[in-house]
């Protein structure tokens, strides 16, 4: 565990993190990951799977496929709903001893606001991540990625419902992403997560059918890093809000790339699914950079990319 003076410490707005490393929503399995597979004490924070008001079964299988450069996933926001999460999962997450960011999703602004109010007032929740960009559902979160005004209504409803930190997870598929970033800022967002998964497709040409049960799905992994890195730079330059980068992080070099491009922290997902020790490896790499490269404090490198 890093102390308060650790050079790895960063800040997302007024939220201080002992490390820039966060789990990406939907990739952290509570039932196994808090039982010795991952030492969560070295993380900057945990982002939960997206919680919806009612339980959701998710999309039909198969839901995950390996593809060149990463994974396609079509989980579809499977979760046990607000009441189940609060009763069974939230206490165990809170016991992990690291900042907890609860991801929420809904079909309309009212559902988002209800969830934001439910989690925003809880002392064990450091921030709420508003998932307005999941590509694997037909209603709600996917629709809000199409128009800045629709997304802004969701953010404003959440802001009216709580004074908690609100991170807004943007879609890489949204046109003019800078416009979405500014709309989220004006509506009361505290930070922006850039970005959710891209949309991709894998097919079985012999059967002339999609590989996954739903067809198109979210594409994640190292293949999307150059695309998301550009989006982080664009959004960081378009708004005063802190940015959390998410897309293809596998190494300490990847983390530093995102920091200099404008991200204050990063979320790691696909790499963790493939290699549970990736957080320890990245942390060791960052510590080595501090010692050997003269980096000093990671926070000082945020947004320093030459124009």
NUKE-190111 format. One record per residue (C-alpha): residue number from 0; residue in one letter; y, z negated, x negated. Coordinates in Angstrom, 2 decimals, always signed. Layout:
BEGIN
BALUM nupa lotor       Y       Z       X
BALUM  NUM     a       Y       Z       X
...
END
This chain:
BEGIN
BALUM nupa lotor       Y       Z       X
BALUM    0     x   +0.00   +0.00   +0.00
BALUM    1     x   +3.46   +0.86   -1.25
BALUM    2     x   +6.19   -1.74   -1.27
BALUM    3     x   +9.71   -1.31   +0.05
BALUM    4     x  +10.96   +0.05   -3.28
BALUM    5     x   +8.25   +2.69   -3.60
BALUM    6     x   +9.50   +6.11   -4.75
BALUM    7     x   +7.20   +7.61   -2.11
BALUM    8     x   +9.19   +5.99   +0.69
BALUM    9     x  +11.08   +8.38   +2.97
BALUM   10     x  +13.06   +8.10   +6.18
BALUM   11     x  +12.93  +10.12   +9.39
BALUM   12     x  +16.31   +9.20  +10.79
BALUM   13     x  +16.38   +5.41  +10.94
BALUM   14     x  +12.59   +5.11  +10.74
BALUM   15     x  +11.49   +4.19   +7.22
BALUM   16     x   +8.02   +5.31   +6.14
BALUM   17     x   +6.16   +4.08   +3.06
BALUM   18     x   +4.95   +7.64   +2.47
BALUM   19     x   +5.87  +11.11   +3.77
BALUM   20     x   +2.27  +11.57   +4.98
BALUM   21     x   +1.51  +11.41   +8.71
BALUM   22     x   -1.60  +12.38  +10.63
BALUM   23     x   -1.08  +15.39  +12.88
BALUM   24     x   -1.59  +14.90  +16.60
BALUM   25     x   -5.12  +15.54  +17.75
BALUM   26     x   -6.78  +15.23  +14.35
BALUM   27     x   -7.16  +11.46  +13.99
BALUM   28     x  -10.30  +10.04  +15.61
BALUM   29     x   -9.81   +6.39  +16.45
BALUM   30     x  -13.51   +5.67  +16.82
BALUM   31     x  -14.31   +6.65  +13.22
BALUM   32     x  -11.08   +6.79  +11.24
BALUM   33     x  -10.31   +3.10  +11.42
BALUM   34     x  -13.75   +2.08  +10.19
BALUM   35     x  -13.45   +2.82   +6.50
BALUM   36     x  -13.29   +6.61   +6.44
BALUM   37     x   -9.54   +6.54   +5.85
BALUM   38     x   -7.41   +3.80   +4.31
BALUM   39     x   -4.54   +4.03   +6.77
BALUM   40     x   -2.42   +1.55   +4.82
BALUM   41     x   -1.33   +4.33   +2.49
BALUM   42     x   -0.07   +6.52   +5.32
BALUM   43     x   +3.51   +6.80   +6.41
BALUM   44     x   +2.35   +6.74  +10.01
BALUM   45     x   -0.20   +7.79  +12.59
BALUM   46     x   +0.53  +10.39  +15.26
BALUM   47     x   -1.88  +10.01  +18.17
BALUM   48     x   -3.58  +12.71  +20.18
BALUM   49     x   -1.39  +13.84  +23.07
BALUM   50     x   -1.56  +11.44  +26.01
BALUM   51     x   -1.11  +12.76  +29.56
BALUM   52     x   -0.54  +10.80  +32.77
BALUM   53     x   -4.05  +11.48  +34.10
BALUM   54     x   -7.25  +12.00  +32.09
BALUM   55     x   -7.95  +15.57  +31.01
BALUM   56     x  -11.39  +17.00  +30.16
BALUM   57     x  -10.02  +19.68  +27.85
BALUM   58     x  -10.96  +23.32  +27.64
BALUM   59     x  -14.49  +24.79  +27.99
BALUM   60     x  -16.57  +25.00  +24.80
BALUM   61     x  -16.80  +26.28  +22.20
BALUM   62     x  -13.41  +24.89  +21.18
BALUM   63     x  -13.24  +25.12  +17.36
BALUM   64     x  -13.96  +28.03  +15.03
BALUM   65     x  -13.41  +28.52  +11.32
BALUM   66     x  -11.41  +31.64  +10.51
BALUM   67     x   -9.86  +33.01   +7.31
BALUM   68     x   -7.08  +30.68   +6.21
BALUM   69     x   -7.83  +27.87   +8.62
BALUM   70     x   -9.16  +26.95  +12.03
BALUM   71     x   -8.79  +28.06  +15.61
BALUM   72     x   -8.87  +25.17  +18.04
BALUM   73     x   -8.74  +25.10  +21.82
BALUM   74     x   -9.16  +21.41  +22.62
BALUM   75     x   -6.76  +21.54  +25.56
BALUM   76     x   -5.23  +18.04  +25.35
BALUM   77     x   -8.48  +16.23  +26.09
BALUM   78     x   -7.66  +12.54  +26.53
BALUM   79     x   -8.40   +9.57  +28.79
BALUM   80     x   -4.94   +9.40  +30.32
BALUM   81     x   -2.11   +6.88  +30.21
BALUM   82     x   -3.96   +3.87  +31.58
BALUM   83     x   -7.06   +4.43  +29.48
BALUM   84     x   -5.03   +4.92  +26.31
BALUM   85     x   -2.93   +1.82  +26.89
BALUM   86     x   -5.96   -0.33  +27.66
BALUM   87     x   -8.40   +0.82  +24.99
BALUM   88     x   -6.75   +2.83  +22.23
BALUM   89     x   -3.21   +1.51  +21.85
BALUM   90     x   -4.24   -2.03  +20.78
BALUM   91     x   -6.51   -0.69  +18.06
BALUM   92     x   -3.93   +1.78  +16.80
BALUM   93     x   -1.35   -0.99  +16.70
BALUM   94     x   -3.69   -3.13  +14.60
BALUM   95     x   -3.74   -0.47  +11.87
BALUM   96     x   -0.49   -1.82  +10.48
BALUM   97     x   +1.38   +1.47  +10.04
BALUM   98     x   +4.10   +3.04  +12.21
BALUM   99     x   +2.61   +4.56  +15.35
BALUM  100     x   +4.00   +7.74  +16.91
BALUM  101     x   +2.56   +8.40  +20.36
BALUM  102     x   +2.35  +12.06  +21.38
BALUM  103     x   +2.92  +12.74  +25.09
BALUM  104     x   +2.41  +15.79  +27.30
BALUM  105     x   +3.01  +16.61  +30.95
BALUM  106     x   +3.23  +19.29  +33.60
BALUM  107     x   +6.88  +18.62  +34.44
BALUM  108     x   +9.90  +16.64  +33.29
BALUM  109     x   +9.03  +13.74  +35.57
BALUM  110     x   +5.62  +13.23  +33.97
BALUM  111     x   +7.12  +13.37  +30.49
BALUM  112     x   +9.74  +10.81  +31.50
BALUM  113     x   +7.10   +8.48  +32.94
BALUM  114     x   +5.13   +8.60  +29.71
BALUM  115     x   +8.23   +8.17  +27.55
BALUM  116     x   +9.18   +5.08  +29.53
BALUM  117     x   +5.63   +3.72  +29.32
BALUM  118     x   +5.50   +3.91  +25.53
BALUM  119     x   +9.15   +3.82  +24.54
BALUM  120     x   +9.65   +0.17  +25.33
BALUM  121     x   +6.59   -1.10  +23.47
BALUM  122     x   +7.24   -2.84  +20.14
BALUM  123     x   +4.09   -1.39  +18.55
BALUM  124     x   +5.31   +2.20  +19.10
BALUM  125     x   +7.71   +3.43  +16.41
BALUM  126     x   +8.47   +6.77  +18.10
BALUM  127     x   +7.37   +9.09  +20.88
BALUM  128     x   +6.54  +12.70  +20.00
BALUM  129     x   +7.24  +15.00  +22.95
BALUM  130     x   +4.68  +17.80  +22.87
BALUM  131     x   +6.46  +20.66  +24.60
BALUM  132     x   +4.53  +23.30  +22.69
BALUM  133     x   +0.74  +23.04  +23.02
BALUM  134     x   -0.66  +26.60  +23.06
BALUM  135     x   -3.97  +25.57  +24.64
BALUM  136     x   -2.89  +24.75  +28.19
BALUM  137     x   -1.68  +27.00  +30.99
BALUM  138     x   +0.88  +24.66  +32.54
BALUM  139     x   +3.40  +22.15  +31.32
BALUM  140     x   +3.72  +22.01  +27.56
BALUM  141     x   +3.17  +25.73  +27.00
BALUM  142     x   +5.79  +26.74  +29.58
BALUM  143     x   +8.52  +24.64  +27.98
BALUM  144     x   +8.26  +26.63  +24.74
BALUM  145     x   +9.56  +29.74  +26.52
BALUM  146     x  +13.14  +28.70  +27.36
BALUM  147     x  +15.47  +26.26  +25.59
BALUM  148     x  +16.90  +25.06  +28.92
BALUM  149     x  +13.45  +24.16  +30.28
BALUM  150     x  +12.61  +22.24  +27.12
BALUM  151     x  +16.00  +20.51  +27.15
BALUM  152     x  +15.40  +19.22  +30.68
BALUM  153     x  +12.22  +17.54  +29.49
BALUM  154     x  +13.94  +15.95  +26.49
BALUM  155     x  +16.87  +14.80  +28.62
BALUM  156     x  +14.53  +13.24  +31.17
BALUM  157     x  +12.76  +11.36  +28.40
BALUM  158     x  +16.06  +10.24  +26.91
BALUM  159     x  +17.21   +8.97  +30.31
BALUM  160     x  +13.93   +7.02  +30.59
BALUM  161     x  +13.98   +5.30  +27.20
BALUM  162     x  +16.11   +4.42  +24.19
BALUM  163     x  +13.14   +4.92  +21.86
BALUM  164     x  +13.05   +7.42  +19.02
BALUM  165     x  +12.09  +10.81  +20.46
BALUM  166     x  +10.54  +13.44  +18.22
BALUM  167     x  +10.31  +16.89  +19.82
BALUM  168     x   +7.42  +19.09  +18.68
BALUM  169     x   +8.57  +22.70  +18.72
BALUM  170     x   +6.48  +25.85  +19.07
BALUM  171     x   +6.40  +28.51  +16.34
BALUM  172     x   +5.98  +31.04  +19.14
BALUM  173     x   +9.37  +30.24  +20.67
BALUM  174     x  +11.98  +32.96  +20.23
BALUM  175     x  +15.12  +31.90  +18.33
BALUM  176     x  +13.71  +28.56  +17.28
BALUM  177     x  +17.12  +27.42  +16.07
BALUM  178     x  +18.30  +27.57  +19.69
BALUM  179     x  +15.47  +25.26  +20.76
BALUM  180     x  +16.34  +22.89  +17.92
BALUM  181     x  +19.97  +22.69  +18.99
BALUM  182     x  +19.03  +22.29  +22.65
BALUM  183     x  +16.72  +19.41  +21.77
BALUM  184     x  +19.46  +17.78  +19.69
BALUM  185     x  +21.99  +18.05  +22.50
BALUM  186     x  +19.49  +16.59  +24.97
BALUM  187     x  +18.97  +13.45  +22.91
BALUM  188     x  +16.15  +14.11  +20.44
BALUM  189     x  +15.92  +11.84  +17.39
BALUM  190     x  +13.88  +14.24  +15.22
BALUM  191     x  +12.06  +17.56  +15.40
BALUM  192     x   +8.45  +18.31  +14.46
BALUM  193     x   +8.15  +21.88  +13.16
BALUM  194     x   +5.83  +23.18  +14.28
BALUM  195     x   +2.85  +23.23  +16.58
BALUM  196     x   +0.02  +25.69  +15.95
BALUM  197     x   +0.45  +29.44  +16.07
BALUM  198     x   -1.59  +31.42  +18.60
BALUM  199     x   -4.56  +33.38  +17.34
BALUM  200     x   -7.77  +34.98  +18.49
BALUM  201     x  -11.29  +35.30  +17.09
BALUM  202     x  -13.74  +37.76  +18.62
BALUM  203     x  -17.45  +38.49  +18.45
BALUM  204     x  -17.36  +42.26  +18.42
BALUM  205     x  -21.12  +42.57  +18.98
BALUM  206     x  -20.85  +40.67  +22.24
BALUM  207     x  -17.36  +42.00  +22.89
BALUM  208     x  -16.23  +38.48  +23.76
BALUM  209     x  -13.84  +35.91  +22.34
BALUM  210     x  -15.48  +33.35  +20.07
BALUM  211     x  -13.84  +30.40  +21.84
BALUM  212     x  -14.33  +29.53  +25.48
BALUM  213     x  -10.68  +29.92  +26.43
BALUM  214     x  -10.04  +33.01  +24.33
BALUM  215     x   -6.76  +32.66  +22.43
BALUM  216     x   -6.27  +29.35  +20.68
BALUM  217     x   -4.12  +27.42  +18.23
BALUM  218     x   -4.30  +28.63  +14.64
BALUM  219     x   -3.83  +25.95  +11.98
BALUM  220     x   -4.51  +25.53   +8.27
BALUM  221     x   -3.20  +26.85   +4.96
BALUM  222     x   -2.75  +30.36   +6.32
BALUM  223     x   +0.25  +29.31   +8.40
BALUM  224     x   +2.09  +27.37   +5.69
BALUM  225     x   +4.46  +30.18   +4.57
BALUM  226     x   +5.35  +30.88   +8.20
BALUM  227     x   +5.99  +27.24   +9.07
BALUM  228     x   +7.87  +26.60   +5.82
BALUM  229     x  +10.39  +29.25   +6.83
BALUM  230     x  +10.74  +27.67  +10.26
BALUM  231     x  +11.38  +24.26   +8.70
BALUM  232     x  +14.12  +25.72   +6.53
BALUM  233     x  +15.64  +27.49   +9.55
BALUM  234     x  +15.59  +24.45  +11.82
BALUM  235     x  +16.81  +22.06   +9.13
BALUM  236     x  +19.80  +24.32   +8.60
BALUM  237     x  +20.53  +24.64  +12.32
BALUM  238     x  +20.64  +20.98  +13.30
BALUM  239     x  +21.62  +17.57  +11.96
BALUM  240     x  +18.33  +16.07  +13.11
BALUM  241     x  +15.61  +15.13  +10.60
BALUM  242     x  +12.64  +17.49  +10.56
BALUM  243     x   +8.95  +16.64  +10.23
BALUM  244     x   +7.01  +19.59   +8.81
BALUM  245     x   +3.53  +20.43  +10.11
BALUM  246     x   +1.47  +23.38   +9.01
BALUM  247     x   -1.02  +23.98   +6.21
BALUM  248     x   -0.39  +20.89   +4.07
BALUM  249     x   -3.34  +20.38   +1.70
BALUM  250     x   -1.83  +19.12   -1.57
BALUM  251     x   +1.03  +17.23   -3.16
BALUM  252     x   +2.62  +20.57   -4.05
BALUM  253     x   +2.58  +21.49   -0.35
BALUM  254     x   +4.35  +18.25   +0.49
BALUM  255     x   +7.05  +18.89   -2.10
BALUM  256     x   +7.50  +22.45   -0.80
BALUM  257     x   +8.19  +21.08   +2.66
BALUM  258     x  +10.52  +18.36   +1.41
BALUM  259     x  +12.76  +20.70   -0.57
BALUM  260     x  +12.77  +23.13   +2.38
BALUM  261     x  +14.28  +20.39   +4.56
BALUM  262     x  +11.44  +18.26   +5.95
BALUM  263     x  +11.78  +14.49   +5.72
BALUM  264     x   +8.02  +13.97   +6.17
BALUM  265     x   +4.90  +16.04   +6.88
BALUM  266     x   +1.94  +15.91   +9.23
BALUM  267     x   -1.52  +16.72   +7.90
BALUM  268     x   -4.20  +17.94  +10.29
BALUM  269     x   -6.67  +20.69   +9.44
BALUM  270     x   -7.02  +19.57   +5.81
BALUM  271     x   -8.00  +16.10   +6.99
BALUM  272     x  -10.62  +17.47   +9.38
BALUM  273     x  -12.20  +19.32   +6.46
BALUM  274     x  -11.77  +16.58   +3.85
BALUM  275     x  -11.17  +12.98   +4.99
BALUM  276     x  -10.10  +12.02   +1.46
BALUM  277     x   -7.18  +14.43   +1.45
BALUM  278     x   -4.56  +11.73   +2.09
BALUM  279     x   -5.68   +9.76   -0.96
BALUM  280     x   -5.71  +12.95   -3.04
BALUM  281     x   -2.20  +13.92   -1.94
BALUM  282     x   -0.88  +10.42   -2.53
BALUM  283     x   -2.32  +10.42   -6.05
BALUM  284     x   -0.69  +13.79   -6.67
BALUM  285     x   +2.71  +12.59   -5.49
BALUM  286     x   +2.45   +9.48   -7.66
BALUM  287     x   +1.59  +11.70  -10.62
BALUM  288     x   +4.62  +13.89   -9.94
BALUM  289     x   +6.84  +10.82   -9.90
BALUM  290     x   +5.51   +9.70  -13.26
BALUM  291     x   +5.14  +13.05  -15.03
BALUM  292     x   +7.73  +15.33  -13.45
BALUM  293     x  +10.62  +12.88  -13.28
BALUM  294     x  +10.97  +13.26   -9.53
BALUM  295     x  +12.29   +9.75   -8.93
BALUM  296     x  +12.53   +9.15   -5.19
BALUM  297     x  +10.99  +11.71   -2.84
BALUM  298     x  +13.81  +11.12   -0.38
BALUM  299     x  +16.29  +12.60   -2.90
BALUM  300     x  +14.46  +15.92   -2.84
BALUM  301     x  +14.73  +16.53   +0.90
BALUM  302     x  +16.67  +19.71   +1.67
BALUM  303     x  +17.41  +20.62   -1.94
BALUM  304     x  +16.09  +24.19   -1.86
BALUM  305     x  +18.53  +26.57   -3.52
BALUM  306     x  +20.07  +29.09   -1.15
END
